[in-house]
Every structure is written in C-alpha cells, then in structure tokens.
Amino acid sequence: LLVVMLQRPLLLVSAKTATTTRKAIHGRDDDGFVSNKKARAFLSSSSFSRSGKRTTTPKRQQKGKMVFLVSAKKFPDSFSLLPSDSSDALFRYRKVMSVLFLLGSLLHAPDVVGIGPLSRFNAVSSFQELPVLAKLVTATWCVGGPMSAVFANKNLPIADFMVAFVASVEIIVGVDFKSGYGVEIPEPIIAAQAVNLVSAVGLRLWEKKEKEEEEERRDDDTNNNTR
C-alpha cells in the first residue's frame, strides 16, 4: 500500500506533463480549440523537436555560426605563397623593398651629422670629413632610399628603377672599391643587392611578356570579330 501511494504522485505528474505537451501540439485545451499561433509559439520557444527529442543546436551556437559565416565572406580568398601573375609578384616585391630600403635609409641617415656607421668606420665626426665614396653611398641612401621606399609602398613602377640604382651603387662600390676608399660593404649586403637587382629586372621582363601575350590575344579576338 505504501508503494502504491508513493507511485501515485509520480503518475499524476507524468500524466500532467504529457497532457500539457499534447495540448500545445494539437492546439487544444480543456475548453476546446486553441489557435495554432499559441501552439507554434510553444513549440518554437521549447527545446523539443517534432520527434520529441531535444535539439542539439542552441540559439547561442546558431548566433556564433552566423558570425562565422560573415567572417568567412569577409575574407573569401585564401593567401598563396606563389604570385598569381606578374602584377601580383611586382606588388609583393615592392612592398618588401619599401621596408628594406626604409631601414637602409634610417641606418645611413646619421652619417649626415657624423654619427653613422661610415663616420665611425672612418673615425670622423662630420659629413664633410668623409671620403668621396663614403659621401656617395651616404647621399645615395639618404636621397634614393626614402624615394625608393615611398614609390615602392605606392606600387609605382619607378620604384623598380630606384631600387636598381641604389643596388647598383652598392654593388659597384663593394666590388671595385673594397678597401682604402673609406667604404667596406660586407659581402652579404652585396649579394642581397644583387638579388634585388636581378629580381627587379626579371619581374619587369615577366610583366612585359604578359603584356605582349595579352596584346596578341586582343589582336586575335579583333581579327576573329571582323571576319
């Protein structure tokens, strides 16, 4: 008898829960028909699906998913290490040169007031006391360096000529005037400038070839349309 009395409240609670759920699903209550709006509102606000199981995607996860989709649309293209064409290659090359030549300009700028690396190498305290080649290298970096950096950062073709000019000066001075002229450019710097020079020439030749191929395609399309 005691077991039956304890089970009865549990049965009543289960029956009441089932009745409430059935009312919401079928849109009826004790008084009769209830509008479907209330039933839909109950189902949409509850965490139960039509099969009676709890859904596995809460609203917070859905919001997070929406934010992720927006972020994915913001960056649709993935970055590639290899350039897609000559324009892309030149753009990347000029961006790198803009940083390197800006740093080179900042390195040689103190020589104008006699406290830079060439001033210490020649044991002088003013620009006027520097040897001729040291003055040439300093002037090249202090004038050509910033101009190269600015033009390269703006992706202007003239930046390639400026980079080639500065690189050529350092290569010539470093190879032909190794000692006794007030300037000793380290071999790694000479090699790096040679790479910069070859890269500039190679990329511009690549760009020229692509333009020629594009002009040939346009001429072929024009000839085909006139026939």
Secondary structure by P-SEA (a helix, b strand, c coil): caaaaaaaaaaaaaaaaaaaaaaaaacccccccccaaaaaaaaaacccccccccccccaaaaaaaaaaaaaaaaccbbbbcccccaaaaaaaaaaaaaaaaaaaaaaaccccccccaaaaaacccccccccaaaaaaaaaaaaaaaaaaaaaaacccaaaaaaaaaaaaaaaaaacccccccccccaaaaaaaaaaaaaaaaaaaaaaaaaaaaaaaaaaaaaaaac
